[in-house]
Amino acid sequence: PVMITDANFENMVIKSPLPVLLDCWATWCSACTMVSPVIESLAQDWKGRVRVGKLNVEANPILTARYDLRSLPTLLVFDGGQLRDTMLGALPKPHIVQKMAPFF
């Protein structure tokens, strides 16, 4: 996964030619730790088709506020520079794959 920050969000997510799955997480979040291997796996599976990114909400307060990230982990789906879907919680891989299917 690509590390997304307040500074590179515009170029890496909004202007991405690919759909983006953005994993919003924090170091203290145990559910985030559980979903992390799934995110890593999806990044490999979808290389070249979907950009998979990780956003540390503690280190990026602008995006955390902009997208009102209060429940972690939160998965945000962007396509064409627009937020298209939001998934909350440590979801199993098949669920994430199913939700992402329309985007590639």
Rosetta blueprint (number, residue, H / E / L):
1 P L
2 V E
3 M E
4 I E
5 T L
6 D L
7 A L
8 N L
9 F H
10 E H
11 N H
12 M H
13 V H
14 I H
15 K L
16 S L
17 P L
18 L L
19 P L
20 V E
21 L E
22 L E
23 D E
24 C E
25 W E
26 A L
27 T L
28 W L
29 C L
30 S H
31 A H
32 C H
33 T H
34 M H
35 V H
36 S H
37 P H
38 V H
39 I H
40 E H
41 S H
42 L H
43 A H
44 Q H
45 D H
46 W L
47 K L
48 G L
49 R L
50 V L
51 R E
52 V E
53 G E
54 K E
55 L E
56 N E
57 V L
58 E L
59 A L
60 N L
61 P H
62 I H
63 L H
64 T H
65 A H
66 R H
67 Y L
68 D L
69 L L
70 R L
71 S L
72 L L
73 P L
74 T E
75 L E
76 L E
77 V E
78 F E
79 D E
80 G L
81 G L
82 Q E
83 L E
84 R E
85 D E
86 T E
87 M E
88 L E
89 G L
90 A L
91 L L
92 P L
93 K H
94 P H
95 H H
96 I H
97 V H
98 Q H
99 K H
100 M H
101 A H
102 P H
103 F H
104 F L
